[in-house]
Amino acid sequence: MANTGVNLPGGFGGLMRFGEEYPSKFNLKPMHVILFVIFIILFRIFLAIFLH
């Protein structure tokens, strides 16, 4: 094997194995986050229109 001059750290070379992720108490789907952001934007527009 040729020496390419690239030295990776031991272990997985800095890569994460997704099977070893820690379990989270909050499992949010991307769609829930998008809907929450849209709700905040609409709420902010509502406040700007009706409280001005």
DOBABA-753588 format. One line per field, with one value per residue (C-alpha): residue number from 1; x, y, z. Coordinates in pm, 1 decimal, always signed. Layout:
N
k NUM  ...
X X  ...
Y Y  ...
Z Z  ...
END
This chain:
52
k 1  2  3  4  5  6  7  8  9  10  11  12  13  14  15  16  17  18  19  20  21  22  23  24  25  26  27  28  29  30  31  32  33  34  35  36  37  38  39  40  41  42  43  44  45  46  47  48  49  50  51  52
X +0.0  +136.8  +190.6  -30.1  +78.8  -269.6  -275.4  -612.3  -667.9  -726.0  -1071.9  -1304.8  -1103.3  -1333.9  -1646.9  -1951.9  -2135.3  -2506.2  -2585.1  -2401.1  -2594.7  -2725.3  -3102.4  -3273.9  -3580.4  -3694.4  -3739.2  -3847.4  -3912.5  -3794.5  -4155.3  -4244.4  -3960.3  -4065.2  -4427.1  -4320.0  -4108.3  -4396.7  -4628.8  -4388.7  -4359.8  -4737.7  -4783.9  -4529.0  -4707.3  -5038.6  -4894.9  -4745.5  -5074.9  -5326.4  -5126.8  -4991.3
Y +0.0  +339.1  +614.2  +907.7  +1140.4  +1147.0  +1054.1  +968.1  +944.5  +603.7  +457.0  +537.7  +818.1  +1082.6  +924.6  +856.4  +528.3  +602.7  +275.3  +407.2  +730.7  +800.3  +771.3  +1108.8  +1202.9  +1427.7  +1259.0  +1535.4  +1471.7  +1738.4  +1809.4  +1896.3  +2147.0  +2307.9  +2336.3  +2487.3  +2751.6  +2834.8  +2868.0  +3111.5  +3320.4  +3336.0  +3425.2  +3707.3  +3842.6  +3825.0  +4027.6  +4285.6  +4340.4  +4337.4  +4504.2  +4793.3
Z +0.0  -99.0  +154.9  +46.5  +326.1  +482.8  +850.3  +1000.8  +1374.8  +1525.8  +1544.5  +1259.0  +1100.2  +1243.7  +1098.0  +1312.0  +1300.1  +1315.3  +1488.3  +1794.0  +1842.6  +2189.2  +2235.0  +2258.1  +2459.0  +2173.7  +1836.9  +1601.5  +1236.4  +991.0  +889.8  +1251.1  +1267.8  +937.5  +1052.0  +1383.1  +1206.0  +969.5  +1270.0  +1439.4  +1121.1  +1079.0  +1445.1  +1411.1  +1101.7  +1288.2  +1576.2  +1344.6  +1160.6  +1444.7  +1722.1  +1519.5
END
